[in-house]
Amino acid sequence: MRATPLQRLLVTIAGWLVALLLFFPIAWAVLTSFKSERDATTPGLLFSPTLDSYQEVFARADYFHFALNSIVISVGGTVLALVFAIPAAYAMAFHPTERTRSTLLWMLSTKMLPPVGVLVPIYLLFRTAGLLDTKSGLVMIYALMNLPIIVWMLFTFYKEVPNEILEAGRMDGARTWSEVWFLLLPLTMPGVASTGLLSLILCWNEAFWSLNLTSAGAAPLTAFIASFSSPEGLFFAKLSAASTMAVAPILVFGWFSQRQLVQGLTFGAVK
C-alpha cells in the first residue's frame, strides 16, 4: 500500500521537526559563542556579535594540542577495535557454535554497565601500568568501550554474505586470512566503513574516561571543554565557544561522510 501525498507530507514535516529539535542545542551553542558574557545569560536572538570568547579560548588553552590528541586517540581506538572485531565477527558469523548467540548477548550486556562502576579498578590498573594521562591508554579504553557494538554491527553485515562465496574461495585454496582479506572485506566494505565511522564519532564524543584518566598531556577536546568550567561559575559564552570548536571537526567530517554512513548502515537491508 503506497502512502498518500498527505501521509508523505506529514512524514516530511515530522522528520524536519525531529531534525530541528536535535539540532537546536548545537545551533544555540554556536549563537551563544558569539555573544558577550552579559548577553549569554539572557536568551535572545538580537545581540551584537563578538569574537571575544574565541580569542580568550585560544589565549587560555592550546586548542590544536587537544585537537591532535582527539584525532590520534579516536583513530587509534577505532583501528584497534576493528583489528579485534573483524576476526571475532567472522568467526561467529561463519563458524558459529551453540554459544555464539549467548556470547554476542553477553558482549552487548557489558554496554549496560555504568562506566563509573568500573572506574576504580580501571584507574588502579592504569596507574600500575603507567598508562594514566597517555594516548595509548585512552586508545585501549576507547577500543574496549566500542568493541561490543562494532562486533555486533560487523556480525550482522557478515551474515548477509552467502557462505557459498567463501566456500568457493576455500575450494580454490584460500586460507582463513585470504578469505577475510580478499573476499569478505571487499564484499562488506560499506558496512565496515560505516562501522568505523560510527566508532570514530563515539570515540570523539567520549568524555567520562578522558576526564578521569587524563590531566593535560593526553587530554582530548572533551577535556578541553571541561577546562572552561571553573569554581567561579560557568562562563556560558566561553564554554559555548570551546564546545563549538570541539564539535566542529566531527560535524564537518560527519556531514561529508553521511552518504557512506547511511549506505553502510542500510547494507543488506534490501534484497
N, C-alpha and C positions, 0 to 999 in steps of 0.2 A: 504493500500500500504506500503510494507516494504521498509526500507531505504536500499540503495545500500552500498556496502563496502566503496566506495569513500565518500558518504554522511556521514557515521558514522565516517570516518577518519577526515573529515573536522569539524564535530561537536566536536570531541575529541580535535582536535587542538585548536579550538575556546574556548573550555572550559578551557584548560590549559593556554591559553593566558590571559583570563579574571582572572583566579585564580592568575597567576603570577603578573598581573597588580595590583590586590587588595593587594597581599602580599608584594609587593615591598616596600612601606613605612615602614612596620614593619621590614623587613629584613635590610633596610638601617639604621633604628634607632638602631637596635642591633649591626650592624657593627660599627656605629659611637660611640656607647657607649664604645667600646674597643680601641678607638683612643685617642691620646692626644688632647688637645685643639688646638694646632697648626695644627695637621693633620685633625681635624674635619672640619676646614674651607675650605678645598680643597677636592673636590670629587676624589675618587680613591680607588682601592681595594688593593693596595700594601702599607702596613704600619706595624709598629711594635706594636703588641697588648700590651695593658697595662690595669691594673685593678685600676689605679689611680682614675678614675671618680667614680667607685663604692665605693672605700674606702672613698672618700670625701663625697659622698652622705650619707653613713652610719654615718660618723662623724658629718655631719651638721644636720641631722634630724633622728627622731626615726621612722624608716620605719615600724616596727611592730605595733606601735601605730596607724598609718594611715591605715595599712592593716586590723587591727582588727576593726576599725571604718567602713571600707568599707564592711567587711563581715557582721557585725551587721546591718548596715543600708540597705544593699542590700537584705539580707534575710528577715529582718523585713518588708521592703517595699513590697516585693513580697508576703509574707504571709498575710499581712494586705489587700493588693489589692485582693488576692484570696478569702479572707473571705467575702468581699463585692461583688465580681464579680460572684462567683458561684451561690448564690441565685438570683442575678439580671438576669444572663443569663438563669437560669432555668425558672424564671417567664416569661421572654419574649419568650423563645423557646416553652414552653408547655402551657402557658396561655396567648397567645398574645391578644392584643386589636387592635383597629383600629389605635392607635397612636404608636404602637410598632416600626414600621419601622421608623417613624419620630423621635422617641426618640433615636434610635440607630444612625441615621444620625446626630442628634444634638450632641450626645456624641462624635462621631468621629470628628465633626467640631471643637470641642474645641482643638484638636491637631493642628489645623491650626493657632491658635493664637500664636504669638511670645511670649515666656516667659517673655521677657523684658517688654511687655505691661502690665503685672500684677505684676511686681516686686515690685513697690512701695506699693500697698495695701497689698500684702503678707508680705512684710518686716514689715510694721506697725502692722499688725495683730500678727506676730511672736514676735515683740518687746513688744507689750502689754501683750501677753500671756506668756512671759518669755521663748519662745522657740528658741531664737537665739542661735546659737552655741550649739545645743543639738542634740543628736542622735534621740530622739523621734520626734523632729521637722522635721528632714530630712526623717525619716521613713514615716511620714504622707504626706509630699510633694511628695516623690517618688511614694507612693501608688496612690495618686491622679493623678500624671503625667501619669502613666501607666494604670490606670483603664479603660479608653475607649478602648484601644487596647485589654486588657485582656477580657473585656466583649464581644467584637466583636468576638474574637477567640473562646471563650467558647460557644458563641451563635451558631456559625457555627458547632462546634463539637456536641453540643446537638441536633441540627436539624437532624443529621444523625441517631439518636436513634429513633427507631419506638415507637410511642406513645402507641402502644398496650402493650409493655412491662411494662410501668408504670401503665397502666390501669389494667393489671393483678395483679400488686402489690397492687393496691387500693382495688381490689376485695378480696384480702387476708387480708385486714385490715391495710395495710401500710399507715402511715400518711405522711405528706409532707416531713419532715426531714428524715424519713425512706426511702422514695423514692430516695431522693438525696444521702444519705449516703450509702445505701445498694444496690441500683440498678443503679443509674445514674453514680456515681463516678467510680465504678469498670468498667463499660462499656466504659467510656470515659477517663480512666486514662492515656493512651498515649497522648491524646490531652491536658489534664490538666497538665501533666508533661512538655510537650513541651512549653506550655504557661508560666508555672512557670520559666522554663529555660530562655526563651526569656526575661521575665520581670527581671530576675536576671542580665542578661547581660546588659539590658538597665539601670538598677539602678547602676551597677558597673561603667558604662561609663559616667554617667551623671555628667556634670561639672558646668553648669550655676548656679544651685541652691546651690551646695556645696560651690562655690566660693563667693556667695553673702549672704549666710545665716549662714556661719560658719567662725571662725577665727583660732582656734587652737584645742580646746577641742574635738570637734566632727568632725573635718575635715577628709574626706576620702582621698584616694590615688589621686584623681583628683586635690585636693588642694595641695597634696604633690608634684605633678609635677609642678604646677604653682609656687610653692615657689622657684624654681630654675631659675625663670626669674627675674632678678634684674635690678635696674636702670643703673647699669654699662654696661649692654648689655646682650646678650644671650650667655651663655657658652654651645655650642652645645653638647659637649661630656658629660658633667654632666647632661644636660637636657635629652639627649638620654638614659643615664644610669637610671635616675629616671623614664622615660617613660617605659623603658624595665621592670624595677622592678614592675611598676604599672600594666602593661598589662599581665605580665607573668602568674599570678594566674588564670585569667579568660580565657586566651588562653589554658592553660593546662586543665582547667575544661571543656571548650567547646570542646576540642579535645576528651576527654574521654566520653563526653555525646552527641557527634554528632549523634550517631545512634538513641538514644532516641529522639533527637530533630527532625531529619528527619522523623522518624516513626510517631511522633505526628503531625507534620505539614502536612503529607500526609494522616492522619487518615480520612477514609471515601472517599478518592479520587477514589478508585477502588471498584466498587460494585461486 
